[in-house]
């Protein structure tokens, strides 16, 4: 991949050295190495990813520029317990069963129709209800 705009090369260099996330630093480094003549096969070996992944990075970069190097919002596992929605329900169950948190846990799971561990329930209690 050849980049003709010096401003983009400077931005990629800055991201490679000072990017907020490891993902930004790796992807910008890969694009810079490609600009310097490394093949996709060599890049895949350097970064321990498949060539398909390298091609996807290049395609994203061609479509969206330096923005494609950043982590997209909405990625990762979604929370099963919502602080705003579920806090009052859980508080109510704890008030009804203050010395029997496992019963409050069971009733909460039944009412919300979700599956979470008891430890997750306790962490939510400590963080949002107690």
C-alpha positions as CSV (number, residue, x, y, z in Angstrom):
1,X,0.0,0.0,0.0
2,X,1.5,3.3,-1.1
3,X,0.5,6.5,0.7
4,X,1.2,9.7,-1.1
5,X,-0.1,12.2,1.5
6,X,2.7,13.1,4.0
7,X,0.1,14.3,6.5
8,X,-1.4,10.8,6.6
9,X,2.0,9.3,7.1
10,X,2.7,11.7,10.0
11,X,-0.7,10.8,11.6
12,X,0.0,7.1,11.2
13,X,3.5,7.5,12.8
14,X,2.0,9.4,15.7
15,X,-0.7,6.8,16.2
16,X,1.9,4.0,16.0
17,X,4.0,5.6,18.8
18,X,1.3,7.2,20.9
19,X,-2.1,5.6,20.0
20,X,-4.6,5.3,22.8
21,X,-5.1,1.6,22.3
22,X,-2.9,-1.3,21.4
23,X,-5.2,-1.9,18.4
24,X,-4.5,1.6,17.0
25,X,-0.8,1.2,17.4
26,X,-0.7,-2.2,15.7
27,X,-2.9,-1.3,12.8
28,X,-1.1,2.0,12.1
29,X,2.2,0.2,12.3
30,X,1.0,-2.4,9.8
31,X,-0.1,0.2,7.3
32,X,3.2,2.1,7.7
33,X,5.2,-1.2,7.1
34,X,3.1,-1.9,4.1
35,X,3.9,1.6,2.8
36,X,7.6,0.7,3.2
37,X,7.2,-2.4,1.1
38,X,6.3,-5.3,3.4
39,X,4.0,-7.9,2.0
40,X,0.7,-8.9,3.5
41,X,2.2,-12.3,4.3
42,X,5.2,-10.7,6.1
43,X,2.8,-8.4,8.1
44,X,0.6,-11.4,9.0
45,X,3.7,-13.1,10.5
46,X,4.9,-10.0,12.3
47,X,1.5,-9.3,13.9
48,X,0.5,-12.9,14.4
49,X,-2.8,-12.5,12.5
50,X,-4.1,-14.0,9.2
51,X,-3.5,-12.4,5.9
52,X,-7.3,-12.0,5.6
53,X,-7.1,-9.8,8.8
54,X,-4.3,-7.7,7.2
55,X,-6.4,-7.2,4.0
56,X,-9.4,-6.2,6.2
57,X,-7.3,-3.6,7.9
58,X,-6.2,-2.2,4.5
59,X,-9.8,-2.2,3.2
60,X,-11.1,-0.4,6.2
61,X,-8.2,2.1,6.0
62,X,-9.0,2.8,2.3
63,X,-12.7,3.3,3.1
64,X,-12.5,5.3,6.3
65,X,-8.9,6.5,6.7
66,X,-7.3,6.8,10.1
67,X,-10.7,6.5,11.8
68,X,-10.7,2.8,10.9
69,X,-7.7,2.3,13.2
70,X,-9.7,3.2,16.4
71,X,-11.8,0.8,18.3
72,X,-15.4,1.0,17.2
73,X,-18.1,1.7,19.8
74,X,-20.5,-1.1,20.6
75,X,-18.0,-3.8,20.6
76,X,-17.6,-6.3,23.4
77,X,-20.0,-8.1,25.6
78,X,-23.2,-6.3,26.6
79,X,-24.2,-5.9,30.2
80,X,-27.0,-8.1,31.4
81,X,-27.9,-5.9,34.3
82,X,-28.7,-2.3,33.6
83,X,-28.0,0.2,36.4
84,X,-30.9,2.4,35.5
85,X,-33.6,-0.3,34.9
86,X,-32.6,-3.0,37.3
87,X,-31.3,-1.1,40.3
88,X,-34.7,-0.5,41.9
89,X,-35.9,-4.0,41.4
90,X,-32.8,-5.5,43.0
91,X,-32.9,-3.0,45.9
92,X,-36.5,-4.0,46.5
93,X,-35.6,-7.7,46.6
94,X,-32.7,-7.0,49.0
95,X,-35.0,-5.0,51.3
96,X,-37.5,-7.9,51.3
97,X,-34.8,-10.5,52.0
98,X,-32.0,-8.6,53.7
99,X,-30.5,-11.8,55.3
100,X,-31.2,-14.1,52.4
101,X,-29.4,-12.6,49.4
102,X,-29.6,-15.9,47.5
103,X,-33.4,-15.8,47.6
104,X,-33.3,-12.2,46.3
105,X,-30.9,-13.4,43.6
106,X,-33.2,-16.2,42.5
107,X,-36.3,-13.9,42.4
108,X,-34.4,-11.3,40.5
109,X,-33.3,-13.8,37.8
110,X,-36.9,-15.0,37.5
111,X,-38.3,-11.6,37.2
112,X,-35.7,-10.3,34.7
113,X,-35.5,-13.6,32.8
114,X,-31.7,-13.5,32.6
115,X,-28.9,-15.8,33.6
116,X,-26.1,-14.4,35.6
117,X,-23.8,-15.8,38.3
118,X,-24.3,-15.1,41.9
119,X,-20.9,-13.4,42.0
120,X,-22.1,-11.0,39.2
121,X,-25.2,-10.3,41.2
122,X,-23.1,-9.5,44.3
123,X,-20.8,-7.2,42.4
124,X,-23.8,-5.3,41.0
125,X,-25.1,-5.0,44.6
126,X,-21.8,-3.6,45.9
127,X,-21.4,-1.2,43.1
128,X,-24.9,0.2,42.7
129,X,-27.1,-0.7,45.6
130,X,-25.1,-0.7,48.8
